[in-house]
Amino acid sequence: MSSENFEEGSMMRFLSKLKRPRVLLILVICAAAAGFGSLALLSAMSAKPAFCAVCHNMQPEYDSYTHDGYLAKAHADMGVTCHDCHEPTLAQQMKEGWLFVTGNYENPMPKYGFKNELCLSCHDFEAVKRATAHYGKENPHDPVHLAGNENPQQCMDCHSMHHKQSAKKCSACHPVTWKLYASWEQ
């Protein structure tokens, strides 16, 4: 009797000792544990900002998170991670993974458009307004300054996280205000 036949026979005897439903149950439990374990591991890995840079079209966003001069870096220094602002669903993550594997994605990535509610979930608007009160009537955070505007200004209109430095948008409505610009430069 060859060793191959002996091993095959041993396996058959082992399986015959177990009842078929029990084997099936064990296999289902093992598959479920492996699936949930993989999801937990992927979730833990994807929570780290460096994971985002695995997709090479995300490299500029990751670079802004790790280099001075961007608001993303200031947030990183405070312990804010990508998923604190970008909370993808499992379906969205699966879609993004599929697009990456197939190469069917936009490069550069489209810019997310966030509403003020996201920023104000962490930032106290009254504190921001007080911190910029020294600008007087030119305070860009004073709601009176924006009164009558049918499209209220969004934080991201001036504050850019990843792609560029924050902008001085005052001149879009007003002639250049050198006093404001000079104080912003400081």
Sine and cosine of phi, psi and omega as CSV:
sin_phi,cos_phi,sin_psi,cos_psi,sin_omega,cos_omega
0.00,0.00,0.81,-0.59,-0.03,-1.00
-0.97,0.23,0.33,-0.94,-0.02,-1.00
-0.92,0.40,-0.48,0.87,0.02,-1.00
-0.92,0.40,-0.69,0.72,0.03,-1.00
-0.91,0.41,-0.62,0.79,0.01,-1.00
-0.89,0.46,-0.71,0.70,0.00,-1.00
-0.90,0.43,-0.64,0.76,0.01,-1.00
-0.91,0.41,-0.67,0.75,0.01,-1.00
-0.91,0.41,-0.63,0.77,0.02,-1.00
-0.89,0.45,-0.68,0.74,0.01,-1.00
-0.90,0.43,-0.66,0.75,-0.01,-1.00
-0.90,0.44,-0.67,0.74,0.04,-1.00
-0.89,0.45,-0.65,0.76,0.01,-1.00
-0.88,0.48,-0.75,0.67,-0.02,-1.00
-0.92,0.40,-0.55,0.83,-0.01,-1.00
-0.94,0.34,-0.45,0.90,0.04,-1.00
-0.94,0.34,-0.55,0.84,0.04,-1.00
-1.00,0.08,0.61,-0.79,0.06,-1.00
-0.97,0.23,0.57,-0.82,-0.08,-1.00
-0.81,0.58,-0.73,0.68,0.01,-1.00
-0.87,0.50,-0.57,0.82,-0.01,-1.00
-0.92,0.39,-0.67,0.74,0.02,-1.00
-0.88,0.47,-0.71,0.71,0.01,-1.00
-0.88,0.47,-0.69,0.73,0.03,-1.00
-0.88,0.48,-0.69,0.72,0.02,-1.00
-0.88,0.47,-0.68,0.73,0.02,-1.00
-0.90,0.44,-0.66,0.75,0.02,-1.00
-0.91,0.42,-0.68,0.73,0.02,-1.00
-0.89,0.45,-0.70,0.72,0.02,-1.00
-0.90,0.45,-0.67,0.74,0.01,-1.00
-0.91,0.42,-0.66,0.75,0.02,-1.00
-0.91,0.41,-0.68,0.74,0.01,-1.00
-0.90,0.44,-0.67,0.75,0.03,-1.00
-0.90,0.43,-0.66,0.75,0.01,-1.00
-0.90,0.44,-0.76,0.65,0.00,-1.00
-0.92,0.40,-0.61,0.79,0.05,-1.00
-0.89,0.45,-0.67,0.74,0.03,-1.00
-0.90,0.43,-0.67,0.74,0.03,-1.00
-0.90,0.44,-0.66,0.75,0.02,-1.00
-0.90,0.44,-0.68,0.74,0.02,-1.00
-0.90,0.43,-0.70,0.71,0.03,-1.00
-0.89,0.46,-0.65,0.76,0.02,-1.00
-0.90,0.45,-0.69,0.73,0.01,-1.00
-0.91,0.41,-0.65,0.76,0.01,-1.00
-0.93,0.37,-0.68,0.74,-0.07,-1.00
-0.95,0.32,-0.25,0.97,0.04,-1.00
-0.97,0.24,-0.27,0.96,0.01,-1.00
-1.00,0.03,0.76,-0.65,-0.05,-1.00
-0.82,0.57,-0.55,0.84,0.00,-1.00
-0.88,0.47,-0.45,0.90,0.02,-1.00
-0.88,0.47,-0.57,0.82,-0.01,-1.00
-0.88,0.47,-0.53,0.85,-0.03,-1.00
-0.97,0.23,-0.10,1.00,0.07,-1.00
-0.86,0.51,-0.63,0.78,0.08,-1.00
-0.99,0.12,0.90,-0.44,-0.16,-0.99
-0.88,0.47,-0.38,0.93,0.04,-1.00
-0.97,0.23,-0.10,0.99,0.07,-1.00
-0.99,-0.12,-0.03,1.00,-0.07,-1.00
-0.84,0.54,-0.68,0.73,0.01,-1.00
-0.87,0.49,-0.62,0.79,0.02,-1.00
-0.92,0.40,-0.67,0.74,0.03,-1.00
-0.91,0.40,-0.65,0.76,0.03,-1.00
-0.86,0.51,-0.64,0.76,0.01,-1.00
-0.93,0.38,-0.42,0.91,0.03,-1.00
-0.97,0.25,-0.39,0.92,-0.09,-1.00
-0.93,-0.37,-0.09,1.00,-0.05,-1.00
-0.89,-0.45,0.63,-0.78,0.02,-1.00
-0.87,0.49,0.42,-0.91,0.07,-1.00
0.98,-0.20,-0.06,1.00,0.01,-1.00
-0.84,-0.54,0.51,-0.86,0.06,-1.00
-0.90,0.44,-0.49,0.87,0.04,-1.00
-0.85,0.52,-0.64,0.77,0.02,-1.00
-0.92,0.38,-0.64,0.77,0.04,-1.00
-0.88,0.48,-0.64,0.77,0.06,-1.00
-0.92,0.38,-0.64,0.77,0.04,-1.00
-0.86,0.51,-0.67,0.75,0.01,-1.00
-0.89,0.46,-0.40,0.92,0.03,-1.00
-1.00,-0.06,0.08,1.00,0.05,-1.00
1.00,0.05,0.20,0.98,0.04,-1.00
-0.99,0.17,0.74,-0.68,0.02,-1.00
-0.96,-0.29,0.14,-0.99,-0.02,-1.00
-0.82,0.57,-0.70,0.71,-0.08,-1.00
-0.96,0.28,-0.13,0.99,0.09,-1.00
-0.94,0.33,-0.48,0.88,0.05,-1.00
-0.95,-0.32,-0.59,0.81,-0.01,-1.00
-0.97,-0.25,0.98,-0.20,-0.04,-1.00
-0.96,-0.30,0.99,0.11,-0.05,-1.00
-0.96,0.27,0.57,-0.82,0.10,-0.99
-0.98,0.19,0.23,-0.97,0.04,-1.00
-0.87,0.49,-0.66,0.75,0.01,-1.00
-0.88,0.47,-0.66,0.75,0.01,-1.00
-0.91,0.42,-0.67,0.74,0.01,-1.00
-0.90,0.44,-0.64,0.77,0.02,-1.00
-0.91,0.42,-0.66,0.75,0.02,-1.00
-0.90,0.44,-0.71,0.70,0.01,-1.00
-0.88,0.47,-0.65,0.76,0.05,-1.00
-0.88,0.47,-0.70,0.72,0.01,-1.00
-0.89,0.45,-0.70,0.71,0.01,-1.00
-0.89,0.47,-0.62,0.78,0.01,-1.00
-0.92,0.39,-0.72,0.69,-0.03,-1.00
-0.89,0.46,-0.63,0.77,-0.02,-1.00
-0.99,0.12,-0.20,0.98,-0.03,-1.00
0.97,0.24,0.25,0.97,-0.06,-1.00
-0.99,-0.16,0.90,0.44,-0.02,-1.00
-0.70,-0.72,0.31,-0.95,0.01,-1.00
-0.99,0.10,0.64,-0.77,0.06,-1.00
-0.68,-0.73,0.92,-0.39,0.12,0.99
-0.97,0.25,0.29,-0.96,0.01,-1.00
-0.88,0.48,0.56,-0.83,0.09,-1.00
-0.92,0.39,0.55,-0.84,-0.02,-1.00
-0.98,0.20,0.75,-0.66,0.07,-1.00
-0.93,0.36,0.58,-0.81,0.10,-1.00
-0.94,-0.33,0.96,-0.28,-0.02,-1.00
-0.99,-0.16,0.54,-0.84,0.07,-1.00
-1.00,-0.04,0.29,-0.96,-0.02,-1.00
-0.82,0.57,-0.52,0.85,-0.05,-1.00
-0.83,0.55,-0.60,0.80,0.00,-1.00
-0.91,0.42,-0.74,0.67,0.00,-1.00
-0.89,0.46,-0.66,0.75,-0.08,-1.00
-0.98,0.21,-0.08,1.00,0.11,-0.99
-0.95,0.31,-0.33,0.95,0.06,-1.00
-0.90,-0.44,-0.62,0.79,-0.08,-1.00
-1.00,-0.05,0.73,-0.68,0.04,-1.00
-0.99,0.10,0.94,-0.34,-0.09,-1.00
-0.87,0.49,-0.61,0.79,0.01,-1.00
-0.89,0.45,-0.61,0.79,0.04,-1.00
-0.93,0.38,-0.63,0.78,0.04,-1.00
-0.90,0.44,-0.70,0.72,0.01,-1.00
-0.88,0.48,-0.67,0.74,0.04,-1.00
-0.91,0.41,-0.63,0.78,-0.03,-1.00
-0.92,0.39,-0.40,0.92,0.00,-1.00
-0.94,-0.34,0.23,0.97,-0.03,-1.00
-0.90,0.45,-0.43,0.90,-0.02,-1.00
-0.91,0.42,-0.19,0.98,0.08,-1.00
-0.97,0.22,-0.16,0.99,0.01,-1.00
0.90,0.43,-0.72,-0.69,-0.05,-1.00
-0.93,0.37,-0.20,0.98,0.02,-1.00
-1.00,-0.07,0.14,0.99,-0.01,-1.00
-0.87,0.49,0.92,-0.40,-0.04,-1.00
-0.93,0.36,-0.23,0.97,-0.01,-1.00
-0.99,-0.17,0.11,0.99,0.00,-1.00
-1.00,0.05,0.88,-0.47,-0.01,-1.00
-0.86,0.51,-0.47,0.88,0.04,-1.00
-0.89,0.46,-0.60,0.80,0.03,-1.00
-0.87,0.50,-0.51,0.86,-0.06,-1.00
-0.98,-0.19,0.12,0.99,-0.07,-1.00
-0.84,0.55,0.64,-0.77,0.04,-1.00
0.99,0.12,-0.03,1.00,0.01,-1.00
-0.99,0.17,0.89,-0.46,-0.04,-1.00
-0.95,0.31,-0.37,0.93,0.10,-1.00
-0.91,-0.42,1.00,-0.01,-0.06,-1.00
-0.83,0.57,0.60,-0.80,0.00,-1.00
-0.91,0.42,0.68,-0.73,0.03,-1.00
-0.98,-0.18,0.52,-0.85,0.01,-1.00
-0.78,0.63,-0.68,0.73,-0.08,-1.00
-0.95,0.30,-0.12,0.99,0.09,-1.00
-0.89,0.45,-0.55,0.83,0.00,-1.00
-0.94,-0.35,-0.59,0.81,-0.12,-0.99
-0.99,-0.14,0.90,-0.43,0.01,-1.00
-0.95,-0.30,0.73,-0.69,-0.06,-1.00
-1.00,0.09,-0.72,0.70,-0.23,-0.97
-0.89,-0.46,-0.69,0.72,-0.28,-0.96
-1.00,0.03,-0.34,0.94,0.00,-1.00
-0.30,-0.95,0.13,-0.99,0.06,-1.00
-0.96,0.26,0.35,-0.94,0.00,-1.00
-0.87,0.50,0.50,-0.87,-0.11,-0.99
-0.97,-0.25,0.40,-0.92,0.10,-0.99
-0.98,-0.20,1.00,-0.07,-0.13,-0.99
-1.00,0.05,-0.03,1.00,-0.06,-1.00
-0.83,0.56,-0.62,0.78,-0.08,-1.00
-0.94,0.34,-0.17,0.99,0.07,-1.00
-0.92,0.39,-0.51,0.86,0.01,-1.00
-0.93,-0.36,-0.45,0.89,-0.12,-0.99
-0.88,-0.48,0.44,-0.90,0.17,-0.98
-0.87,0.50,0.38,-0.93,-0.04,-1.00
-0.78,0.62,0.79,-0.61,-0.03,-1.00
-0.95,-0.32,1.00,-0.01,-0.10,-0.99
-0.89,0.46,-0.55,0.84,0.02,-1.00
-0.87,0.50,-0.72,0.69,-0.01,-1.00
-0.92,0.40,-0.71,0.70,0.00,-1.00
-0.88,0.48,-0.69,0.72,-0.02,-1.00
-0.89,0.46,-0.65,0.76,-0.01,-1.00
-0.95,0.32,-0.53,0.85,0.05,-1.00
-0.94,0.35,-0.55,0.84,0.02,-1.00
-0.88,0.47,-0.53,0.85,-0.01,-1.00
-0.96,0.29,0.00,0.00,0.00,0.00
